Amino acid sequence: MPTDDLPETFHVSTDEQLRAVSNLTRHRIMAVLRFEPATITQIAERVGLAKGSSSYHVRLLERAGLVKVVRTRKVRGVTERYYAMAARAIVLPDPGEGGPDVLMRHAVADLEAAPADGERHVRMAHLRLTEEQFAELGARLQALADEYRELSDPSLPDASLVFALFHPSSRGRAEGDAK
């Protein structure tokens, strides 16, 4: 099933879905399925898990509606299932003030697990922007991410892009300045 046939977004709205997507292993499985369907064996190889563990995590994702079986085939009397994402993008609920941001925690874990000798582009910039500039920068970052997602080729190695544009809390700035 090509990714063009998928709905654009899937909104995580239940506790079961949030628990499923909050696990780092399942996050990595969803990354494997982001561009093309894969079997449990293929997923296990890409993520570095045993097939049994892969199967367990995929079943939880399937039960939560985040992944689905898109095709099956018989191989030596066994039915092989190909899984794909349920949508091109997963939208997580806002964690609320002070709540853990699942996406950012996973991004940091993936960055820490990336090969140390690999090429990385990591930068943090503190900006002072008008509300209009803030909105424009957010839109430009989203457009750039969308542009490169359209250029993605499943045969090429994975690359992750994560960005967060936000206003830090006044309390966090004051505590940071006091240290």
VOBA-1610 file (N, C-alpha, C; in pm, whole numbers, padded with zeros to 5 digits, always signed):
BEGIN
Met+00085-00119+00000Met+00000+00000+00000Met+00088+00124+00000Pro+00087+00203-00104Pro+00168+00323-00105Pro+00117+00423-00003Thr+00209+00508+00045Thr+00169+00605+00147Thr+00072+00708+00092Asp+00062+00721-00041Asp-00034+00815-00100Asp-00178+00778-00067Asp-00205+00649-00042Asp-00341+00603-00015Asp-00382+00621+00131Leu-00288+00663+00215Leu-00318+00676+00358Leu-00387+00808+00388Pro-00472+00808+00492Pro-00526+00936+00538Pro-00410+01026+00580Glu-00429+01155+00574Glu-00321+01249+00608Glu-00284+01240+00756Thr-00384+01237+00845Thr-00353+01239+00988Thr-00437+01140+01066Phe-00380+01097+01176Phe-00448+01014+01276Phe-00430+01087+01408His-00540+01125+01471His-00534+01198+01598His-00541+01099+01714Val-00435+01095+01792Val-00432+01011+01912Val-00527+01074+02012Ser-00627+00997+02054Ser-00730+01057+02140Ser-00765+00971+02261Thr-00725+00845+02264Thr-00760+00760+02378Thr-00635+00729+02461Asp-00657+00688+02584Asp-00545+00648+02671Asp-00469+00530+02610Glu-00543+00434+02551Glu-00477+00318+02490Glu-00385+00362+02376Gln-00429+00455+02294Gln-00347+00505+02184Gln-00226+00580+02237Leu-00245+00662+02339Leu-00135+00739+02396Leu-00031+00645+02459Arg-00076+00543+02530Arg+00018+00445+02588Arg+00094+00373+02477Ala+00025+00339+02368Ala+00089+00266+02258Ala+00198+00351+02194Val+00171+00477+02168Val+00265+00564+02098Val+00374+00616+02193Ser+00353+00609+02322Ser+00449+00663+02419Ser+00570+00573+02439Asn+00563+00449+02395Asn+00673+00355+02413Asn+00777+00375+02304Leu+00904+00385+02342Leu+01011+00413+02247Leu+01025+00302+02142Thr+01011+00177+02182Thr+01020+00066+02085Thr+00910+00077+01982Arg+00788+00107+02026Arg+00677+00120+01931Arg+00695+00244+01842His+00751+00350+01899His+00784+00468+01818His+00880+00428+01706Arg+00978+00347+01736Arg+01076+00305+01635Arg+01012+00211+01532Ile+00919+00130+01575Ile+00846+00043+01481Ile+00765+00129+01385Met+00698+00232+01437Met+00620+00320+01350Met+00712+00392+01251Ala+00835+00424+01293Ala+00930+00487+01201Ala+00965+00392+01087Val+00976+00263+01115Val+01004+00164+01011Val+00890+00161+00910Leu+00768+00175+00959Leu+00649+00164+00874Leu+00609+00295+00809Arg+00684+00400+00833Arg+00645+00532+00785Arg+00641+00541+00633Phe+00729+00468+00562Phe+00735+00482+00416Phe+00682+00361+00339Glu+00690+00243+00400Glu+00646+00124+00327Glu+00604+00015+00424Pro+00513-00072+00382Pro+00470-00182+00467Pro+00585-00278+00495Ala+00576-00349+00607Ala+00678-00446+00644Ala+00614-00559+00723Thr+00679-00675+00719Thr+00635-00791+00796Thr+00697-00783+00936Ile+00651-00869+01025Ile+00707-00876+01160Ile+00857-00905+01151Thr+00897-00997+01064Thr+01038-01031+01048Thr+01119-00910+01002Gln+01069-00837+00905Gln+01138-00718+00855Gln+01147-00611+00963Ile+01040-00594+01038Ile+01038-00496+01146Ile+01141-00535+01252Ala+01141-00661+01291Ala+01235-00710+01392Ala+01380-00684+01350Glu+01410-00710+01225Glu+01547-00688+01175Glu+01584-00540+01178Arg+01492-00454+01135Arg+01522-00310+01129Arg+01535-00246+01267Val+01454-00294+01363Val+01455-00234+01496Val+01555-00303+01589Gly+01596-00425+01551Gly+01690-00499+01634Gly+01623-00570+01750Leu+01505-00627+01725Leu+01428-00699+01826Leu+01412-00845+01786Ala+01376-00926+01882Ala+01334-01063+01852Ala+01198-01056+01783Lys+01168-01155+01699Lys+01039-01154+01629Lys+00921-01154+01726Gly+00933-01228+01836Gly+00826-01232+01935Gly+00799-01095+01997Ser+00905-01023+02029Ser+00889-00888+02085Ser+00829-00794+01982Ser+00876-00806+01859Ser+00822-00723+01750Ser+00673-00749+01734Ser+00637-00874+01733Ser+00497-00913+01716Ser+00411-00854+01828Tyr+00459-00863+01950Tyr+00386-00809+02065Tyr+00361-00659+02048His+00465-00584+02015His+00452-00439+02001His+00362-00401+01883Val+00374-00473+01772Val+00290-00445+01655Val+00143-00473+01688Arg+00116-00581+01762Arg-00022-00611+01802Arg-00081-00497+01886Leu-00002-00441+01977Leu-00051-00328+02058Leu-00079-00207+01971Leu+00010-00180+01876Leu-00013-00068+01784Leu-00136-00091+01698Glu-00154-00215+01653Glu-00271-00248+01571Glu-00400-00234+01651Arg-00399-00284+01774Arg-00517-00274+01860Arg-00554-00129+01887Ala-00453-00042+01895Ala-00477+00102+01920Ala-00516+00175+01791Gly-00509+00107+01676Gly-00549+00169+01550Gly-00440+00249+01482Leu-00317+00240+01532Leu-00206+00318+01477Leu-00142+00253+01355Val-00147+00120+01347Val-00099+00047+01230Val-00207-00051+01188Lys-00197-00097+01064Lys-00296-00193+01016Lys-00232-00287+00915Val-00297-00403+00898Val-00254-00499+00797Val-00302-00447+00662Val-00208-00436+00568Val-00244-00383+00436Val-00237-00490+00327Arg-00170-00602+00356Arg-00171-00714+00261Arg-00120-00839+00331Thr-00160-00952+00276Thr-00113-01081+00328Thr-00067-01166+00211Arg+00019-01264+00242Arg+00058-01362+00141Arg+00097-01491+00212Lys+00080-01602+00143Lys+00115-01734+00198Lys+00261-01763+00167Val+00335-01800+00270Val+00475-01839+00254Val+00493-01971+00329Arg+00516-02079+00253Arg+00533-02213+00311Arg+00422-02248+00410Gly+00299-02219+00372Gly+00184-02254+00454Gly+00152-02157+00567Val+00233-02053+00583Val+00212-01954+00688Val+00166-01824+00623Thr+00068-01758+00683Thr+00022-01630+00632Thr+00111-01520+00684Glu+00176-01451+00593Glu+00264-01339+00627Glu+00183-01210+00613Arg+00184-01128+00717Arg+00109-01003+00717Arg+00204-00885+00698Tyr+00163-00792+00614Tyr+00238-00668+00594Tyr+00163-00557+00666Tyr+00234-00487+00753Tyr+00176-00379+00832Tyr+00220-00244+00777Ala+00132-00145+00792Ala+00163-00008+00752Ala+00101+00087+00854Met+00147+00211+00852Met+00089+00312+00938Met-00057+00334+00899Ala-00136+00374+00995Ala-00277+00401+00967Ala-00297+00536+00900Ala-00195+00624+00907Ala-00201+00756+00845Ala-00060+00806+00820Arg-00048+00908+00736Arg+00084+00965+00706Arg+00146+01034+00828Ala+00062+01093+00912Ala+00111+01163+01030Ala+00026+01127+01151Ile+00091+01117+01265Ile+00023+01091+01391Ile+00024+01221+01470Val-00093+01268+01510Val-00104+01393+01586Val-00130+01356+01731Leu-00038+01401+01817Leu-00049+01373+01960Leu-00122+01486+02030Pro-00191+01456+02140Pro-00257+01564+02214Pro-00152+01652+02280Asp-00188+01778+02302Asp-00100+01871+02372Asp-00080+01818+02514Pro+00045+01805+02559Pro+00067+01748+02692Pro+00023+01839+02805Gly-00004+01964+02775Gly-00043+02057+02881Gly+00080+02111+02952Glu+00060+02216+03027Glu+00172+02281+03094Glu+00242+02185+03190Gly+00372+02174+03173Gly+00451+02089+03262Gly+00444+01941+03230Gly+00360+01901+03133Gly+00348+01760+03098Gly+00462+01715+03008Pro+00496+01587+03011Pro+00604+01538+02926Pro+00560+01535+02779Asp+00644+01582+02692Asp+00615+01579+02550Asp+00674+01452+02492Val+00588+01357+02458Val+00630+01226+02409Val+00717+01237+02285Leu+00678+01321+02192Leu+00753+01336+02068Leu+00896+01382+02095Met+00913+01481+02179Met+01047+01532+02208Met+01131+01429+02285Arg+01070+01357+02378Arg+01145+01253+02449Arg+01195+01146+02353His+01110+01105+02258His+01152+01006+02159His+01260+01061+02067Ala+01247+01188+02028Ala+01348+01249+01940Ala+01484+01252+02008Val+01487+01289+02135Val+01613+01292+02209Val+01670+01151+02222Ala+01586+01054+02252Ala+01633+00914+02264Ala+01689+00866+02130Asp+01623+00899+02020Asp+01673+00859+01888Asp+01806+00928+01857Leu+01818+01055+01892Leu+01942+01127+01869Leu+02055+01065+01951Glu+02028+01033+02076Glu+02129+00971+02162Glu+02170+00833+02112Ala+02078+00761+02048Ala+02107+00626+01997Ala+02173+00628+01860Ala+02172+00743+01792Ala+02232+00754+01659Ala+02383+00735+01669Pro+02444+00679+01565Pro+02590+00659+01568Pro+02664+00790+01595Ala+02755+00787+01690Ala+02829+00908+01729Ala+02915+00961+01616Asp+02958+00872+01525Asp+03045+00917+01416Asp+02965+00957+01292Gly+02833+00952+01301Gly+02749+00991+01188Gly+02732+01142+01179Glu+02694+01188+01061Glu+02673+01332+01042Glu+02545+01374+01114Arg+02553+01483+01188Arg+02438+01537+01261Arg+02436+01688+01242His+02317+01741+01243His+02297+01886+01241His+02205+01918+01358Val+02261+01958+01470Val+02183+01986+01590Val+02213+02130+01631Arg+02108+02204+01653Arg+02127+02345+01689Arg+02010+02390+01774Met+02040+02475+01869Met+01937+02540+01948Met+01961+02690+01937Ala+01859+02763+01909Ala+01871+02908+01897Ala+01763+02973+01983His+01803+03073+02057His+01708+03151+02135His+01678+03278+02055Leu+01553+03301+02026Leu+01512+03411+01940Leu+01418+03504+02015Arg+01411+03627+01968Arg+01311+03722+02019Arg+01234+03768+01896Leu+01108+03724+01888Leu+01027+03745+01768Leu+00894+03808+01803Thr+00840+03883+01707Thr+00703+03930+01722Thr+00612+03809+01703Glu+00486+03822+01739Glu+00392+03711+01718Glu+00381+03676+01570Glu+00387+03777+01484Glu+00379+03753+01340Glu+00502+03677+01292Gln+00621+03716+01338Gln+00744+03645+01301Gln+00741+03501+01353Phe+00693+03485+01474Phe+00681+03352+01535Phe+00592+03262+01448Ala+00476+03314+01410Ala+00382+03238+01327Ala+00443+03208+01189Glu+00511+03306+01130Glu+00572+03287+00999Glu+00682+03181+01004Leu+00766+03186+01107Leu+00873+03087+01119Leu+00815+02947+01137Gly+00711+02934+01218Gly+00645+02804+01235Gly+00592+02751+01104Ala+00528+02836+01026Ala+00473+02795+00896Ala+00585+02756+00799Arg+00695+02832+00799Arg+00807+02802+00709Arg+00873+02669+00746Leu+00891+02644+00876Leu+00949+02517+00919Leu+00861+02399+00878Gln+00730+02415+00897Gln+00636+02309+00859Gln+00639+02287+00709Ala+00642+02393+00630Ala+00646+02381+00484Ala+00775+02313+00438Leu+00885+02346+00501Leu+01013+02283+00466Leu+01010+02134+00498Ala+00958+02099+00615Ala+00946+01957+00651Ala+00856+01884+00552Asp+00743+01945+00515Asp+00651+01884+00418Asp+00717+01867+00282Glu+00792+01968+00240Glu+00861+01962+00110Glu+00958+01843+00105Tyr+01035+01826+00210Tyr+01132+01717+00211Tyr+01067+01581+00235Arg+00953+01579+00304Arg+00882+01453+00320Arg+00833+01403+00184Glu+00791+01494+00098Glu+00748+01457-00037Glu+00865+01403-00120Leu+00986+01446-00092Leu+01105+01400-00164Leu+01159+01268-00110Ser+01107+01221+00002Ser+01159+01102+00067Ser+01151+00981-00024Asp+01257+00903-00024Asp+01268+00781-00104Asp+01289+00665-00007Pro+01196+00568-00001Pro+01207+00457+00093Pro+01334+00375+00077Ser+01400+00383-00037Ser+01521+00304-00058Ser+01644+00369+00005Leu+01631+00494+00050Leu+01744+00565+00110Leu+01743+00549+00262Pro+01857+00570+00326Pro+01861+00559+00473Pro+01770+00662+00538Asp+01723+00630+00657Asp+01636+00721+00733Asp+01712+00844+00778Ala+01643+00954+00782Ala+01692+01078+00844Ala+01574+01135+00921Ser+01599+01184+01040Ser+01492+01240+01122Ser+01508+01390+01133Leu+01397+01460+01122Leu+01393+01604+01140Leu+01294+01631+01253Val+01340+01700+01354Val+01255+01736+01466Val+01275+01884+01491Phe+01166+01957+01506Phe+01181+02096+01545Phe+01073+02130+01645Ala+01107+02224+01731Ala+01012+02272+01830Ala+01028+02423+01837Leu+00924+02493+01808Leu+00923+02638+01818Leu+00820+02672+01925Phe+00866+02732+02032Phe+00777+02756+02145Phe+00826+02875+02226His+00736+02926+02307His+00771+03031+02403His+00798+02961+02536Pro+00922+02970+02586Pro+00949+02908+02717Pro+00870+02980+02825Ser+00843+02909+02932Ser+00768+02972+03041Ser+00853+03077+03108Ser+00788+03178+03162Ser+00859+03284+03236Ser+00928+03226+03357Arg+00861+03132+03421Arg+00916+03068+03541Arg+01046+02995+03507Gly+01049+02922+03394Gly+01169+02849+03353Gly+01285+02943+03325Arg+01258+03057+03263Arg+01363+03154+03234Arg+01418+03213+03364Ala+01328+03246+03456Ala+01372+03306+03582Ala+01457+03208+03662Glu+01415+03080+03668Glu+01493+02979+03740Glu+01628+02958+03674Gly+01630+02956+03541Gly+01755+02937+03466Gly+01850+03054+03486Asp+01794+03176+03493Asp+01878+03294+03513Asp+01938+03298+03652Ala+01867+03241+03750Ala+01911+03245+03889Ala+02027+03147+03914Lys+02046+03050+03828Lys+02150+02949+03852Lys+02285+02997+03809
//
